[in-house]
Each structure stands twice: as C-alpha cells, then as structure tokens.
Amino acid sequence: MYMQQQQPLLSTQDFNMAAELDTRNPDVYHHRGQLKILLDQVDEAVEDFDECIRLRPDSALAQAQKCFALYRQAYTGNNPSQVQTAMDGFEDVIRKFPKCAEGYALYAQ
C-alpha cells in the first residue's frame, strides 16, 4: 500500500521488518525483490530472489523475476554475454514451469 501512496521508504521498512520477523518466509523476499526492482535496486532484488528461491525452489514467479532482474543488470551494464545468460535463464524457467504466464510475459518484455 505504501508504494501505491508513493512512500517507498515506508514500504521498504515494512518488508525489512517482515524479513526480521520471519527469516524463512519466501514470500517476504519475493515481494521485497519486486519492490527493489521498482526502486531500481536491481542487485539487491537479485539477492532477495535468490533467497526466495533457496527457501522455495519451486517458485516459478521468483525464478522468472530473477531472470528479469538479471536482464536489467546486464542491459544497463551493456554486457551482451550476461544479457544472453539472462535470456537463457528465461528459457529454462519456461521449460521448467510451462504454465507460469509470468515467465512468458517477462521474457517477451
């Protein structure tokens, strides 16, 4: 809700508090990673998606969004080989989770 109200600092504080309260909840890391992408904190977003995937390896959404974050990192850094690695990651996600629409949508972007 704080992001909808243009208050990213309060949103960040809430997710940080949630992560402190329940370090084993993959949803906290997934949603905080999404927030960090919106805030252009892509490196930190990747870390949160990694933690989400570590806690819940079957999270297709987290894996697709991690690929998107990696793509943004590579594209912003003008690194064609990392761009290709991110694209290959999308293809892996789509192969592993063919019913995950988010994987296709982010890959298309």
N, C-alpha and C positions, 0 to 999 in steps of 0.2 A: 504494500500500500504506500509505503514511503516513496518508492520510485515513481508511482503514479502522481504523487504530490510534489515531485521534483525535489526530493530530500534524500539524495543518495548517501549522505553521511549517516543518517539515522538508519537507513536500510542496511548499510554495511555493519553498523554497530549491532543491530538485531541478529544478523547472520553470525557475526563473531561470537555473540553471547550464546546463540544456539549451538555453535560448534564447541564451546567450552562446556555447556551443559550436557551434551551428548556427542562425544567424540566418535561414536560408532554408528552414527546415523548418516547413511549415504545421501539422503535427500538434502541435508544441510549443505553438503559440499557441492552437490549438483546445482542447487539453486543459487548458492553463492558464486559458483563458477559462471552461471548465466549473468548474474549481476556484474561481475568483474569484466565480462565481455562488453556489456553496455557501457561500463566506465572506462573502457579502453585499457584495462589492466590485464592484458592477454596472458602474460607469463604466469601471473597468479591464478588466472582462470584455468590454465592447463594443470597447474598443481592441484587445484580443487577437483577437477575432473578426474585426475589420476587417483586421488584419494577416494572419490566416489566409486570408481571402477575397482579399486583394490577391495573396498568393502562390499561391493555388489557387482561382480564380474559380468552378470547378465544384463546390466543396464545399457540397453541399446541407445537410449537418448544421450546418456553421458558420453558414450563412445563416439556418437555422431557429433556431438557438440565439441568434444575434444579435437576431433579432426578439423572442424570449422575454426577453432581457436588456433590450431597449428598452421592451418592455411593462412589465416590472417597474419600470424607471426612471420611466416615465410614471405608472403606477398609484400608486407610492409618493409621487411628487411631486404627485399629484392634478391631472394635466394631461390633460383629456379629448381635446384635439386630438392630443397625442402618443400617447395610447392608440390612437386611430383610425389614426394613421400606422403604428404597430406592427402593428395588425391588418391593414392594407392590405399591409404587408410580408409577413406570413404568406401572404396570398392570392397574392402574387407568387411566393413560394417554391414554393407548391403548384402553381401554373401551370407554373413552370419545371422543377420536379422532382416530377412526379406520383407517382413510385414511391418517394419518400422518406417512409417512415412517420413519422419523427420530426417532419416538418413538420406533419402532421395531428395528431399527439399533442400537440405543444406548442401548436398553435393551439386545440385543444379545451380545454386547461388554462386 
